[in-house]
């Protein structure tokens, strides 16, 4: 499963694995929180996934919030689900992934 960590300014970029790097544009699904989760949940080493600008998704083992954009909010609707938020122009909606196996 996954849970929201919040809206952050993630400056860690070396470890990111982008959805768009793995799927050509013509087969990409319109981005939603679940599309990103589905892509990242089997990504080795990833403990978090993040969405930004309404369309971008990446998986990462960690993130680093420098809090530079403290006054801003994540307000970009997801391209595939306008009722959900997928980050902002400079900020990311970050989610922690967890194993639900008993």
Biotite code that builds the C-alpha atoms (Angstrom):
import biotite.structure as struc

atoms = struc.array([
    struc.Atom([0.000, 0.000, 0.000], chain_id="A", res_id=1, res_name="UNK", atom_name="CA", element="C"),
    struc.Atom([0.950, 3.637, 0.212], chain_id="A", res_id=2, res_name="UNK", atom_name="CA", element="C"),
    struc.Atom([0.358, 6.696, 2.330], chain_id="A", res_id=3, res_name="UNK", atom_name="CA", element="C"),
    struc.Atom([0.789, 10.401, 1.733], chain_id="A", res_id=4, res_name="UNK", atom_name="CA", element="C"),
    struc.Atom([3.912, 12.017, 3.150], chain_id="A", res_id=5, res_name="UNK", atom_name="CA", element="C"),
    struc.Atom([2.849, 15.450, 1.940], chain_id="A", res_id=6, res_name="UNK", atom_name="CA", element="C"),
    struc.Atom([3.773, 18.225, -0.427], chain_id="A", res_id=7, res_name="UNK", atom_name="CA", element="C"),
    struc.Atom([7.544, 18.779, -0.481], chain_id="A", res_id=8, res_name="UNK", atom_name="CA", element="C"),
    struc.Atom([10.342, 20.407, -2.450], chain_id="A", res_id=9, res_name="UNK", atom_name="CA", element="C"),
    struc.Atom([12.475, 17.335, -3.153], chain_id="A", res_id=10, res_name="UNK", atom_name="CA", element="C"),
    struc.Atom([15.997, 18.352, -4.155], chain_id="A", res_id=11, res_name="UNK", atom_name="CA", element="C"),
    struc.Atom([17.359, 14.784, -4.301], chain_id="A", res_id=12, res_name="UNK", atom_name="CA", element="C"),
    struc.Atom([17.395, 13.865, -7.983], chain_id="A", res_id=13, res_name="UNK", atom_name="CA", element="C"),
    struc.Atom([20.227, 11.352, -8.557], chain_id="A", res_id=14, res_name="UNK", atom_name="CA", element="C"),
    struc.Atom([18.180, 8.356, -7.417], chain_id="A", res_id=15, res_name="UNK", atom_name="CA", element="C"),
    struc.Atom([14.948, 9.117, -9.253], chain_id="A", res_id=16, res_name="UNK", atom_name="CA", element="C"),
    struc.Atom([13.444, 6.586, -11.658], chain_id="A", res_id=17, res_name="UNK", atom_name="CA", element="C"),
    struc.Atom([10.968, 8.339, -13.963], chain_id="A", res_id=18, res_name="UNK", atom_name="CA", element="C"),
    struc.Atom([7.882, 6.689, -15.436], chain_id="A", res_id=19, res_name="UNK", atom_name="CA", element="C"),
    struc.Atom([8.506, 8.557, -18.705], chain_id="A", res_id=20, res_name="UNK", atom_name="CA", element="C"),
    struc.Atom([11.979, 6.978, -19.034], chain_id="A", res_id=21, res_name="UNK", atom_name="CA", element="C"),
    struc.Atom([10.472, 3.478, -19.049], chain_id="A", res_id=22, res_name="UNK", atom_name="CA", element="C"),
    struc.Atom([7.376, 3.994, -21.210], chain_id="A", res_id=23, res_name="UNK", atom_name="CA", element="C"),
    struc.Atom([7.350, 5.707, -24.616], chain_id="A", res_id=24, res_name="UNK", atom_name="CA", element="C"),
    struc.Atom([4.887, 8.581, -24.859], chain_id="A", res_id=25, res_name="UNK", atom_name="CA", element="C"),
    struc.Atom([2.460, 6.635, -27.083], chain_id="A", res_id=26, res_name="UNK", atom_name="CA", element="C"),
    struc.Atom([1.851, 3.946, -24.433], chain_id="A", res_id=27, res_name="UNK", atom_name="CA", element="C"),
    struc.Atom([1.956, 6.116, -21.308], chain_id="A", res_id=28, res_name="UNK", atom_name="CA", element="C"),
    struc.Atom([-1.229, 6.147, -19.243], chain_id="A", res_id=29, res_name="UNK", atom_name="CA", element="C"),
    struc.Atom([-2.669, 9.528, -18.156], chain_id="A", res_id=30, res_name="UNK", atom_name="CA", element="C"),
    struc.Atom([-1.003, 10.110, -14.785], chain_id="A", res_id=31, res_name="UNK", atom_name="CA", element="C"),
    struc.Atom([-2.805, 9.379, -11.523], chain_id="A", res_id=32, res_name="UNK", atom_name="CA", element="C"),
    struc.Atom([-1.582, 8.517, -8.033], chain_id="A", res_id=33, res_name="UNK", atom_name="CA", element="C"),
    struc.Atom([-2.465, 4.857, -8.703], chain_id="A", res_id=34, res_name="UNK", atom_name="CA", element="C"),
    struc.Atom([-0.642, 4.752, -12.068], chain_id="A", res_id=35, res_name="UNK", atom_name="CA", element="C"),
    struc.Atom([2.491, 6.056, -10.320], chain_id="A", res_id=36, res_name="UNK", atom_name="CA", element="C"),
    struc.Atom([2.065, 3.615, -7.410], chain_id="A", res_id=37, res_name="UNK", atom_name="CA", element="C"),
    struc.Atom([1.622, 0.721, -9.836], chain_id="A", res_id=38, res_name="UNK", atom_name="CA", element="C"),
    struc.Atom([4.837, 1.693, -11.652], chain_id="A", res_id=39, res_name="UNK", atom_name="CA", element="C"),
    struc.Atom([6.908, 2.206, -8.492], chain_id="A", res_id=40, res_name="UNK", atom_name="CA", element="C"),
    struc.Atom([5.732, -0.610, -6.227], chain_id="A", res_id=41, res_name="UNK", atom_name="CA", element="C"),
    struc.Atom([7.969, -3.143, -7.991], chain_id="A", res_id=42, res_name="UNK", atom_name="CA", element="C"),
    struc.Atom([10.862, -0.739, -8.490], chain_id="A", res_id=43, res_name="UNK", atom_name="CA", element="C"),
    struc.Atom([13.807, -2.212, -6.614], chain_id="A", res_id=44, res_name="UNK", atom_name="CA", element="C"),
    struc.Atom([15.057, -0.041, -3.768], chain_id="A", res_id=45, res_name="UNK", atom_name="CA", element="C"),
    struc.Atom([12.248, 2.503, -4.030], chain_id="A", res_id=46, res_name="UNK", atom_name="CA", element="C"),
    struc.Atom([10.533, 3.397, -0.778], chain_id="A", res_id=47, res_name="UNK", atom_name="CA", element="C"),
    struc.Atom([8.731, 6.495, -2.036], chain_id="A", res_id=48, res_name="UNK", atom_name="CA", element="C"),
    struc.Atom([7.004, 7.706, -5.155], chain_id="A", res_id=49, res_name="UNK", atom_name="CA", element="C"),
    struc.Atom([6.300, 11.279, -6.136], chain_id="A", res_id=50, res_name="UNK", atom_name="CA", element="C"),
    struc.Atom([4.240, 13.201, -8.647], chain_id="A", res_id=51, res_name="UNK", atom_name="CA", element="C"),
    struc.Atom([4.848, 16.669, -10.046], chain_id="A", res_id=52, res_name="UNK", atom_name="CA", element="C"),
    struc.Atom([3.374, 19.080, -12.588], chain_id="A", res_id=53, res_name="UNK", atom_name="CA", element="C"),
    struc.Atom([0.246, 16.918, -12.936], chain_id="A", res_id=54, res_name="UNK", atom_name="CA", element="C"),
    struc.Atom([1.906, 14.503, -15.354], chain_id="A", res_id=55, res_name="UNK", atom_name="CA", element="C"),
    struc.Atom([5.287, 13.371, -13.998], chain_id="A", res_id=56, res_name="UNK", atom_name="CA", element="C"),
    struc.Atom([5.935, 10.363, -11.755], chain_id="A", res_id=57, res_name="UNK", atom_name="CA", element="C"),
    struc.Atom([9.130, 9.031, -10.241], chain_id="A", res_id=58, res_name="UNK", atom_name="CA", element="C"),
    struc.Atom([10.231, 6.408, -7.718], chain_id="A", res_id=59, res_name="UNK", atom_name="CA", element="C"),
    struc.Atom([12.996, 7.061, -5.222], chain_id="A", res_id=60, res_name="UNK", atom_name="CA", element="C"),
    struc.Atom([14.659, 5.355, -2.240], chain_id="A", res_id=61, res_name="UNK", atom_name="CA", element="C"),
    struc.Atom([14.568, 8.645, -0.295], chain_id="A", res_id=62, res_name="UNK", atom_name="CA", element="C"),
    struc.Atom([13.807, 12.322, -0.722], chain_id="A", res_id=63, res_name="UNK", atom_name="CA", element="C"),
    struc.Atom([15.236, 15.539, 0.695], chain_id="A", res_id=64, res_name="UNK", atom_name="CA", element="C"),
    struc.Atom([12.878, 18.436, 1.396], chain_id="A", res_id=65, res_name="UNK", atom_name="CA", element="C"),
    struc.Atom([14.819, 21.701, 1.603], chain_id="A", res_id=66, res_name="UNK", atom_name="CA", element="C"),
    struc.Atom([11.574, 23.568, 2.390], chain_id="A", res_id=67, res_name="UNK", atom_name="CA", element="C"),
    struc.Atom([12.536, 26.324, -0.074], chain_id="A", res_id=68, res_name="UNK", atom_name="CA", element="C"),
    struc.Atom([9.023, 26.618, -1.466], chain_id="A", res_id=69, res_name="UNK", atom_name="CA", element="C"),
    struc.Atom([7.270, 26.675, 1.914], chain_id="A", res_id=70, res_name="UNK", atom_name="CA", element="C"),
    struc.Atom([4.612, 29.195, 0.832], chain_id="A", res_id=71, res_name="UNK", atom_name="CA", element="C"),
    struc.Atom([3.577, 27.166, -2.217], chain_id="A", res_id=72, res_name="UNK", atom_name="CA", element="C"),
    struc.Atom([1.131, 24.283, -2.377], chain_id="A", res_id=73, res_name="UNK", atom_name="CA", element="C"),
    struc.Atom([0.714, 21.175, -4.481], chain_id="A", res_id=74, res_name="UNK", atom_name="CA", element="C"),
    struc.Atom([-2.190, 22.235, -6.664], chain_id="A", res_id=75, res_name="UNK", atom_name="CA", element="C"),
    struc.Atom([-1.736, 20.578, -10.064], chain_id="A", res_id=76, res_name="UNK", atom_name="CA", element="C"),
    struc.Atom([-4.582, 18.151, -10.810], chain_id="A", res_id=77, res_name="UNK", atom_name="CA", element="C"),
    struc.Atom([-3.507, 14.734, -12.065], chain_id="A", res_id=78, res_name="UNK", atom_name="CA", element="C"),
    struc.Atom([-3.805, 14.441, -15.858], chain_id="A", res_id=79, res_name="UNK", atom_name="CA", element="C"),
    struc.Atom([-5.737, 11.174, -15.503], chain_id="A", res_id=80, res_name="UNK", atom_name="CA", element="C"),
    struc.Atom([-7.854, 12.127, -12.477], chain_id="A", res_id=81, res_name="UNK", atom_name="CA", element="C"),
    struc.Atom([-8.745, 15.779, -12.007], chain_id="A", res_id=82, res_name="UNK", atom_name="CA", element="C"),
    struc.Atom([-10.055, 15.123, -8.490], chain_id="A", res_id=83, res_name="UNK", atom_name="CA", element="C"),
    struc.Atom([-6.555, 14.176, -7.241], chain_id="A", res_id=84, res_name="UNK", atom_name="CA", element="C"),
    struc.Atom([-3.479, 16.361, -6.885], chain_id="A", res_id=85, res_name="UNK", atom_name="CA", element="C"),
    struc.Atom([-0.213, 15.383, -8.585], chain_id="A", res_id=86, res_name="UNK", atom_name="CA", element="C"),
    struc.Atom([2.284, 17.875, -7.192], chain_id="A", res_id=87, res_name="UNK", atom_name="CA", element="C"),
    struc.Atom([2.836, 21.408, -8.328], chain_id="A", res_id=88, res_name="UNK", atom_name="CA", element="C"),
    struc.Atom([5.102, 23.402, -10.602], chain_id="A", res_id=89, res_name="UNK", atom_name="CA", element="C"),
    struc.Atom([8.044, 23.286, -8.148], chain_id="A", res_id=90, res_name="UNK", atom_name="CA", element="C"),
    struc.Atom([6.735, 20.810, -5.583], chain_id="A", res_id=91, res_name="UNK", atom_name="CA", element="C"),
    struc.Atom([6.102, 17.090, -5.392], chain_id="A", res_id=92, res_name="UNK", atom_name="CA", element="C"),
    struc.Atom([3.282, 15.077, -3.849], chain_id="A", res_id=93, res_name="UNK", atom_name="CA", element="C"),
    struc.Atom([5.275, 12.353, -2.067], chain_id="A", res_id=94, res_name="UNK", atom_name="CA", element="C"),
    struc.Atom([3.922, 8.979, -0.950], chain_id="A", res_id=95, res_name="UNK", atom_name="CA", element="C"),
    struc.Atom([5.579, 6.299, 1.197], chain_id="A", res_id=96, res_name="UNK", atom_name="CA", element="C"),
    struc.Atom([5.188, 2.707, 0.046], chain_id="A", res_id=97, res_name="UNK", atom_name="CA", element="C"),
    struc.Atom([4.744, -0.129, 2.491], chain_id="A", res_id=98, res_name="UNK", atom_name="CA", element="C"),
    struc.Atom([4.392, -3.883, 2.277], chain_id="A", res_id=99, res_name="UNK", atom_name="CA", element="C"),
    struc.Atom([1.006, -5.241, 3.295], chain_id="A", res_id=100, res_name="UNK", atom_name="CA", element="C"),
    struc.Atom([1.978, -8.935, 3.319], chain_id="A", res_id=101, res_name="UNK", atom_name="CA", element="C"),
    struc.Atom([1.525, -10.632, 6.695], chain_id="A", res_id=102, res_name="UNK", atom_name="CA", element="C"),
])
